[in-house]
């Protein structure tokens, strides 16, 4: 991942509503969510949500797909994982940072 992509992604996530939207899409997994579902779940007005979805999309953190009359938004897990890999690339000088059982507790 290029440094400018990392900055764009982190800037997009550095806003409360966008962070909540992204986390909701991560939780939803590959099925994704429609804007109506996101709006209801997060109690965010549709026009506000639209702005934040556009910002996350421009950062490459989410994708959208038209299914009939609906748009379905999904977290871009490949971009998320690339961002995490970039941030932890030289972590702890190559030594294990977390206890072995911490990684086992993640059910991703």
Secondary structure, 3 states (H helix, E strand, C coil): CCHHHHHHHHHHHCCHHHHHHHHHHHHHHHHCEEHHHHHHHHCCCHHHHHHHHHHHHHCCCEEEEEECCEEEEEECHHHHHHHHHHHHCCHHHHCCCCCHHHHHCCCC
